[in-house]
Amino acid sequence: MGGGDAAAEVVEAEAPKRIDPETGAKIGKSKMKFLTRLASQRPRLAVVYESMKWDDGSGMLRLRVSSEALRGEVLRHSAETLALLVKMAGIAGTMELDVAVEAATGPAKPIKLEDKIKHLTEQNPHFTQFRKTLELEIE
């Protein structure tokens, strides 16, 4: 056998992803039951999963979070949470998670006293009556 002792490289092909074509529909049907169960176990994560979106093209469950810390928490518990979703929805196949951080872009908080009063009145129409009842004056 002439040729030397060249090491044979073994390359294992990754098993193709098997995605259940009904995943989106199954998630939709079992979403409330899943969120209720998740809320009893991990309330912070239940809030994140409320806005989950299934992407048929990539086979990914997409989530949006407001901070890197929350993203880390979602990823730490992703195996357990996805296993619960797969079990409750009856999904046959694989699923991947995509968690993106999006900064909250809410309205700017009012700074002037007049703006604060207007903001509070918009948030709670009874605020004006509350001020009158307590005889609060705005300076």
ChimeraX attribute file (.defattr): number of C-alpha atoms within 10 A of each C-alpha:
attribute: neighborCount
match mode: 1-to-1
recipient: residues
	/A:1	4
	/A:2	4
	/A:3	5
	/A:4	6
	/A:5	7
	/A:6	6
	/A:7	6
	/A:8	6
	/A:9	6
	/A:10	6
	/A:11	6
	/A:12	6
	/A:13	6
	/A:14	6
	/A:15	6
	/A:16	7
	/A:17	11
	/A:18	11
	/A:19	17
	/A:20	16
	/A:21	13
	/A:22	13
	/A:23	23
	/A:24	17
	/A:25	13
	/A:26	17
	/A:27	21
	/A:28	13
	/A:29	13
	/A:30	15
	/A:31	18
	/A:32	12
	/A:33	13
	/A:34	21
	/A:35	20
	/A:36	13
	/A:37	16
	/A:38	19
	/A:39	15
	/A:40	10
	/A:41	12
	/A:42	14
	/A:43	13
	/A:44	14
	/A:45	20
	/A:46	18
	/A:47	14
	/A:48	18
	/A:49	21
	/A:50	13
	/A:51	11
	/A:52	18
	/A:53	16
	/A:54	20
	/A:55	13
	/A:56	14
	/A:57	6
	/A:58	10
	/A:59	20
	/A:60	17
	/A:61	20
	/A:62	16
	/A:63	20
	/A:64	18
	/A:65	21
	/A:66	14
	/A:67	13
	/A:68	14
	/A:69	11
	/A:70	17
	/A:71	19
	/A:72	13
	/A:73	12
	/A:74	20
	/A:75	15
	/A:76	11
	/A:77	12
	/A:78	15
	/A:79	13
	/A:80	10
	/A:81	20
	/A:82	16
	/A:83	13
	/A:84	15
	/A:85	21
	/A:86	19
	/A:87	12
	/A:88	17
	/A:89	20
	/A:90	15
	/A:91	20
	/A:92	14
	/A:93	14
	/A:94	15
	/A:95	19
	/A:96	16
	/A:97	17
	/A:98	15
	/A:99	20
	/A:100	14
	/A:101	14
	/A:102	12
	/A:103	11
	/A:104	9
	/A:105	7
	/A:106	6
	/A:107	6
	/A:108	6
	/A:109	9
	/A:110	13
	/A:111	8
	/A:112	9
	/A:113	11
	/A:114	12
	/A:115	12
	/A:116	13
	/A:117	15
	/A:118	15
	/A:119	13
	/A:120	15
	/A:121	14
	/A:122	11
	/A:123	10
	/A:124	11
	/A:125	10
	/A:126	11
	/A:127	15
	/A:128	14
	/A:129	11
	/A:130	12
	/A:131	12
	/A:132	10
	/A:133	9
	/A:134	8
	/A:135	9
	/A:136	10
	/A:137	7
	/A:138	8
	/A:139	5
